[in-house]
Amino acid sequence: MAQQLVERRGARAHDLTRTARMAAYGGFVFGPAATLWYGVLQRSIRIPSRPNVEILARVAADQCVFASTNLFVFLSTMAVLEGGDPRKKLQSTYVEALKKNWMVWPVVQFTNFMFVPLEHRVLVVNVVSLGWNCYLSYLNSMPSGAHIANATYPPDV
């Protein structure tokens, strides 16, 4: 989606290896980790007398622990799979991506934890992740520091 809808690369310029890296990360790292994580949140953060506080605590834990760690692992993994330097990738993109993450995901997760049963939360995240992963793929494909040199890139989510 990032290559065709955002970057408009066309079929001939489509990077299948990039698509495979993203699919592998989603299937082998993010999917299993998220499934486990939502169970941990459900069991570990319990404030029965204050359901809204419980949801806020889960959102805070999700964003401070899981989202920040997942973003770190994603950018590092992509750099390694691409033969690049994970430190450089993290230095050039992590903070900006984390800021964008915090613009999108707290609202999604609050809604998710408030209204969606545990067994369907990963599905909700996967649907929203279609757009989010386009952003991450786009961000990851940019040369180091390119988003700083041109403030319009990566695009605001």
Summary of the structure (lengths in Angstrom):
residues: 157
radius of gyration: 16.5
end to end distance: 14.7
largest distance: 57.3
contacts: 429
relative contact order: 0.14
helix: 78%
strand: 0%
